[in-house]
Amino acid sequence: MIGTGESAQIYGSACMVAPGIALCATHVLSDHEYDLKNSRSELMAIGFGSEGLQLWKVREVTNLDRSDLTLLGLEYASDLPASGTFNQLHLSTRVPQIDERVTIVGVIPTSPPLDVSMGRDLEFEMRVILSQGEVTQHYLGGRDTAVMPWSSIEVNCHAWGSMSGGPVFDKKGRLIGLLSSSLESDDENGPSWVSLLWPVIATEFRGGWPTEIRGTAKTLQEMDPSICVIDGREAVEHIDGPGGRQVRLRILE
């Protein structure tokens, strides 16, 4: 949710992957980047907890180079849940096989922009959408050099624009990527394109809540497995070469 002082609008989807650390699609925020950097807008995240909605303030934004993936450093801004429990997703670096069925989840706002100027309680409506389809193409080196040069897959299903950044799960229910885009068509057959998340686990970023929980870890890959669960974290390898340090993925079944 992006607020300007008098109004607020819900854009796209995001997902929590570690305490106070979420992922979203870069293009969702790109139109608002100037206002956010110059404090003309404020970025918030609305979470779904076991005890109701949770509000998070976005304190840090880290965009990946040549990617549609962004890391958000969050600070909790609601009353603590009575159970003291927060939920986050289980990540995986595996690439789903061709014809494997995956599930895309996104949130579509059904309310107009919110008037926040009066300081009163706000009411809004959102709809959670699930879309499923089979993987039809792998683009591990990027689909093209201009529009989608990052590691991605094509899925034979439809998705709506405000679902961008929504989590994509493989057959085991593990998070393997985020929705990047979908082809608009009258018959709503898609396809949709998913940014694979493995590059993000080796990216240095800022943020997290509570601040001390990360310790000395600079990336998700370096974080304690008990607070950032990643299947196949060892598959993301660091290679030093003439052009500097590069990251590559060793394919897992």
Kinemage of the C-alpha trace (Angstrom):
@kinemage 1
@onewidth
@group {chain A} dominant
@subgroup {mainchain}
@vectorlist {calphas} color= white
{ca met a 1} P 0.000 0.000 0.000
{ca ile a 2} L 1.378 3.425 -1.008
{ca gly a 3} L 0.161 6.510 0.856
{ca thr a 4} L 0.593 10.188 -0.023
{ca gly a 5} L -0.735 11.802 3.167
{ca glu a 6} L -4.333 12.189 1.995
{ca ser a 7} L -4.984 8.941 0.169
{ca ala a 8} L -3.634 5.426 -0.054
{ca gln a 9} L -3.826 2.812 -2.782
{ca ile a 10} L -3.079 -0.917 -2.702
{ca tyr a 11} L -0.672 -2.092 -5.422
{ca gly a 12} L 0.485 -5.612 -6.207
{ca ser a 13} L 1.385 -8.449 -3.856
{ca ala a 14} L 4.369 -9.408 -1.719
{ca cys a 15} L 5.359 -12.334 0.487
{ca met a 16} L 7.267 -12.706 3.750
{ca val a 17} L 10.361 -14.925 3.507
{ca ala a 18} L 12.151 -14.168 6.803
{ca pro a 19} L 11.443 -12.039 9.906
{ca gly a 20} L 10.733 -8.534 8.621
{ca ile a 21} L 11.919 -9.422 5.101
{ca ala a 22} L 9.563 -9.659 2.123
{ca leu a 23} L 9.828 -10.022 -1.643
{ca cys a 24} L 7.852 -8.135 -4.279
{ca ala a 25} L 8.037 -7.375 -7.996
{ca thr a 26} L 10.263 -4.412 -8.846
{ca his a 27} L 7.926 -3.066 -11.523
{ca val a 28} L 5.123 -2.612 -8.958
{ca leu a 29} L 7.149 0.112 -7.222
{ca ser a 30} L 9.003 1.579 -10.209
{ca asp a 31} L 6.393 4.260 -10.978
{ca his a 32} L 6.564 5.489 -7.372
{ca glu a 33} L 10.318 5.239 -6.824
{ca tyr a 34} L 10.966 9.009 -7.010
{ca asp a 35} L 8.225 9.900 -4.521
{ca leu a 36} L 9.316 7.158 -2.125
{ca lys a 37} L 12.982 8.232 -2.208
{ca asn a 38} L 12.009 11.871 -1.591
{ca ser a 39} L 9.573 11.050 1.245
{ca arg a 40} L 6.578 12.261 -0.759
{ca ser a 41} L 4.966 8.850 -0.315
{ca glu a 42} L 5.079 6.144 2.323
{ca leu a 43} L 5.156 2.449 1.564
{ca met a 44} L 3.305 -0.006 3.805
{ca ala a 45} L 2.657 -3.731 3.635
{ca ile a 46} L -0.549 -5.382 4.839
{ca gly a 47} L -0.043 -8.925 6.049
{ca phe a 48} L -2.436 -11.768 6.733
{ca gly a 49} L -1.702 -13.347 10.122
{ca ser a 50} L -3.405 -16.158 12.017
{ca glu a 51} L -4.991 -13.525 14.295
{ca gly a 52} L -5.998 -10.970 11.667
{ca leu a 53} L -4.399 -8.293 9.511
{ca gln a 54} L -0.906 -6.994 10.251
{ca leu a 55} L 0.560 -3.654 9.225
{ca trp a 56} L 4.248 -3.302 8.341
{ca lys a 57} L 6.210 -0.155 7.456
{ca val a 58} L 8.719 -0.556 4.631
{ca arg a 59} L 12.048 0.849 5.821
{ca glu a 60} L 14.455 -0.467 3.170
{ca val a 61} L 14.102 -1.292 -0.523
{ca thr a 62} L 16.756 -3.325 -2.388
{ca asn a 63} L 16.275 -3.893 -6.129
{ca leu a 64} L 18.159 -6.660 -7.920
{ca asp a 65} L 20.115 -5.703 -11.049
{ca arg a 66} L 18.487 -6.863 -14.309
{ca ser a 67} L 15.651 -8.490 -12.424
{ca asp a 68} L 12.016 -8.003 -11.441
{ca leu a 69} L 12.749 -8.941 -7.825
{ca thr a 70} L 12.911 -6.518 -4.895
{ca leu a 71} L 13.721 -7.156 -1.232
{ca leu a 72} L 11.758 -5.148 1.344
{ca gly a 73} L 13.063 -4.502 4.858
{ca leu a 74} L 10.018 -4.173 7.116
{ca glu a 75} L 9.239 -2.871 10.595
{ca tyr a 76} L 6.180 -4.179 12.418
{ca ala a 77} L 3.582 -1.456 13.118
{ca ser a 78} L 0.601 -3.299 14.655
{ca asp a 79} L -0.152 -4.742 18.064
{ca leu a 80} L 1.837 -7.904 18.624
{ca pro a 81} L -0.253 -11.070 18.152
{ca ala a 82} L -1.244 -12.703 21.427
{ca ser a 83} L 0.522 -15.902 20.398
{ca gly a 84} L 3.725 -14.036 19.502
{ca thr a 85} L 3.749 -16.014 16.243
{ca phe a 86} L 4.420 -14.734 12.718
{ca asn a 87} L 4.177 -16.724 9.501
{ca gln a 88} L 6.592 -16.831 6.576
{ca leu a 89} L 7.079 -18.928 3.470
{ca his a 90} L 9.367 -21.890 2.823
{ca leu a 91} L 11.684 -21.132 -0.123
{ca ser a 92} L 13.212 -23.434 -2.708
{ca thr a 93} L 15.876 -22.909 -5.389
{ca arg a 94} L 14.652 -25.819 -7.527
{ca val a 95} L 13.319 -25.163 -11.010
{ca pro a 96} L 9.916 -26.809 -11.580
{ca gln a 97} L 9.916 -29.306 -14.422
{ca ile a 98} L 8.145 -28.847 -17.751
{ca asp a 99} L 4.471 -29.854 -17.339
{ca glu a 100} L 4.730 -29.527 -13.551
{ca arg a 101} L 1.702 -27.756 -12.109
{ca val a 102} L 2.399 -24.587 -10.124
{ca thr a 103} L 0.135 -22.251 -8.168
{ca ile a 104} L 0.136 -18.444 -8.330
{ca val a 105} L -1.409 -16.470 -5.468
{ca gly a 106} L -2.203 -12.768 -5.603
{ca val a 107} L -4.360 -10.105 -4.003
{ca ile a 108} L -6.720 -7.869 -5.981
{ca pro a 109} L -8.086 -4.748 -4.237
{ca thr a 110} L -11.819 -4.246 -4.742
{ca ser a 111} L -12.040 -0.883 -2.950
{ca pro a 112} L -11.310 2.583 -4.399
{ca pro a 113} L -8.303 4.568 -3.079
{ca leu a 114} L -8.593 5.121 0.677
{ca asp a 115} L -9.118 8.597 2.142
{ca val a 116} L -6.657 8.821 5.044
{ca ser a 117} L -6.848 12.591 5.598
{ca met a 118} L -9.404 12.460 8.432
{ca gly a 119} L -7.496 10.051 10.681
{ca arg a 120} L -10.496 7.752 11.058
{ca asp a 121} L -10.665 3.974 10.902
{ca leu a 122} L -10.366 2.720 7.340
{ca glu a 123} L -12.291 -0.033 5.632
{ca phe a 124} L -11.144 -1.752 2.473
{ca glu a 125} L -11.756 -4.961 0.601
{ca met a 126} L -9.340 -7.320 -1.086
{ca arg a 127} L -9.829 -10.573 -2.925
{ca val a 128} L -7.289 -13.412 -2.829
{ca ile a 129} L -6.930 -15.129 -6.217
{ca leu a 130} L -5.368 -18.538 -6.936
{ca ser a 131} L -4.399 -19.464 -10.486
{ca gln a 132} L -2.880 -22.803 -11.505
{ca gly a 133} L -1.212 -24.072 -14.652
{ca glu a 134} L 1.591 -26.190 -16.085
{ca val a 135} L 5.131 -24.969 -16.744
{ca thr a 136} L 5.607 -24.753 -20.520
{ca gln a 137} L 9.033 -23.107 -20.931
{ca his a 138} L 12.298 -22.551 -19.035
{ca tyr a 139} L 14.221 -19.304 -19.563
{ca leu a 140} L 17.054 -19.791 -17.091
{ca gly a 141} L 19.291 -17.351 -18.964
{ca gly a 142} L 16.477 -14.870 -19.552
{ca arg a 143} L 13.593 -14.890 -22.020
{ca asp a 144} L 15.058 -11.995 -24.033
{ca thr a 145} L 17.567 -9.176 -23.661
{ca ala a 146} L 15.111 -6.293 -23.281
{ca val a 147} L 11.794 -7.157 -21.616
{ca met a 148} L 12.626 -10.165 -19.441
{ca pro a 149} L 16.408 -10.762 -19.290
{ca trp a 150} L 16.243 -12.577 -15.945
{ca ser a 151} L 15.838 -16.225 -14.977
{ca ser a 152} L 12.174 -17.127 -15.444
{ca ile a 153} L 9.621 -19.737 -16.456
{ca glu a 154} L 6.453 -19.598 -18.543
{ca val a 155} L 3.222 -20.988 -17.070
{ca asn a 156} L 0.059 -21.877 -18.962
{ca cys a 157} L -2.406 -19.931 -16.831
{ca his a 158} L -3.904 -16.467 -16.553
{ca ala a 159} L -3.152 -13.834 -13.916
{ca trp a 160} L -4.437 -10.308 -13.340
{ca gly a 161} L -2.258 -7.191 -13.225
{ca ser a 162} L -2.623 -6.438 -9.522
{ca met a 163} L -1.401 -9.957 -8.731
{ca ser a 164} L 2.126 -8.895 -9.751
{ca gly a 165} L 4.695 -9.942 -7.161
{ca gly a 166} L 2.440 -12.690 -5.855
{ca pro a 167} L 4.122 -15.902 -4.657
{ca val a 168} L 4.382 -18.908 -6.958
{ca phe a 169} L 4.502 -22.377 -5.402
{ca asp a 170} L 5.740 -25.673 -6.840
{ca lys a 171} L 4.103 -29.074 -6.389
{ca lys a 172} L 5.592 -29.362 -2.892
{ca gly a 173} L 4.160 -26.026 -1.773
{ca arg a 174} L 7.571 -24.335 -1.744
{ca leu a 175} L 8.040 -20.750 -2.934
{ca ile a 176} L 9.997 -20.840 -6.210
{ca gly a 177} L 9.307 -17.398 -7.689
{ca leu a 178} L 7.122 -14.321 -8.051
{ca leu a 179} L 4.610 -13.441 -10.738
{ca ser a 180} L 6.185 -10.939 -13.117
{ca ser a 181} L 3.659 -10.529 -15.950
{ca ser a 182} L 0.797 -12.152 -17.831
{ca leu a 183} L -0.537 -11.881 -21.356
{ca glu a 184} L -3.902 -10.127 -21.475
{ca ser a 185} L -6.383 -12.039 -23.642
{ca asp a 186} L -10.145 -12.240 -24.069
{ca asp a 187} L -10.228 -15.931 -23.199
{ca glu a 188} L -7.980 -15.415 -20.130
{ca asn a 189} L -5.687 -18.292 -21.038
{ca gly a 190} L -2.421 -16.497 -20.268
{ca pro a 191} L 0.389 -17.382 -20.398
{ca ser a 192} L 2.059 -15.922 -17.318
{ca trp a 193} L 5.752 -15.426 -16.618
{ca val a 194} L 7.366 -16.090 -13.258
{ca ser a 195} L 10.669 -14.651 -12.009
{ca leu a 196} L 12.601 -17.471 -10.344
{ca leu a 197} L 13.717 -16.364 -6.900
{ca trp a 198} L 17.076 -18.105 -6.626
{ca pro a 199} L 19.136 -14.949 -7.507
{ca val a 200} L 17.580 -13.085 -4.573
{ca ile a 201} L 18.955 -15.430 -1.912
{ca ala a 202} L 22.539 -14.409 -2.730
{ca thr a 203} L 21.839 -10.650 -2.874
{ca glu a 204} L 23.083 -8.377 -0.106
{ca phe a 205} L 20.293 -6.250 1.325
{ca arg a 206} L 19.285 -4.043 4.255
{ca gly a 207} L 16.487 -4.477 6.737
{ca gly a 208} L 14.699 -7.056 8.833
{ca trp a 209} L 12.775 -7.044 12.107
{ca pro a 210} L 13.763 -7.251 14.881
{ca thr a 211} L 16.988 -5.665 13.640
{ca glu a 212} L 19.276 -7.962 15.625
{ca ile a 213} L 17.749 -11.184 14.294
{ca arg a 214} L 19.978 -11.292 11.191
{ca gly a 215} L 23.208 -11.206 13.141
{ca thr a 216} L 26.107 -10.764 10.704
{ca ala a 217} L 24.284 -12.297 7.725
{ca lys a 218} L 24.242 -10.079 4.639
{ca thr a 219} L 22.069 -12.318 2.442
{ca leu a 220} L 19.185 -14.752 2.848
{ca gln a 221} L 21.602 -17.551 1.979
{ca glu a 222} L 23.775 -16.667 4.980
{ca met a 223} L 20.890 -16.443 7.446
{ca asp a 224} L 20.269 -19.090 10.077
{ca pro a 225} L 18.199 -21.884 8.444
{ca ser a 226} L 15.839 -21.787 11.419
{ca ile a 227} L 14.683 -18.250 10.539
{ca cys a 228} L 14.979 -18.403 6.733
{ca val a 229} L 14.129 -21.849 5.429
{ca ile a 230} L 15.546 -22.534 1.947
{ca asp a 231} L 15.497 -25.911 0.239
{ca gly a 232} L 18.641 -26.250 -1.857
{ca arg a 233} L 20.428 -23.149 -0.622
{ca glu a 234} L 23.695 -24.893 -1.513
{ca ala a 235} L 22.628 -24.933 -5.197
{ca val a 236} L 23.356 -21.192 -5.496
{ca glu a 237} L 27.105 -21.026 -6.102
{ca his a 238} L 29.486 -18.062 -6.116
{ca ile a 239} L 32.094 -17.992 -8.885
{ca asp a 240} L 35.001 -15.525 -8.990
{ca gly a 241} L 36.135 -14.704 -12.517
{ca pro a 242} L 37.716 -11.963 -14.672
{ca gly a 243} L 34.477 -9.989 -14.668
{ca gly a 244} L 34.139 -10.144 -10.877
{ca arg a 245} L 31.988 -12.333 -8.694
{ca gln a 246} L 29.052 -14.078 -10.325
{ca val a 247} L 26.244 -16.224 -9.018
{ca arg a 248} L 24.941 -19.312 -10.787
{ca leu a 249} L 22.390 -22.016 -10.065
{ca arg a 250} L 23.179 -25.721 -9.959
{ca ile a 251} L 19.945 -27.384 -11.125
{ca leu a 252} L 18.250 -29.591 -8.534
{ca glu a 253} L 15.592 -32.226 -9.198
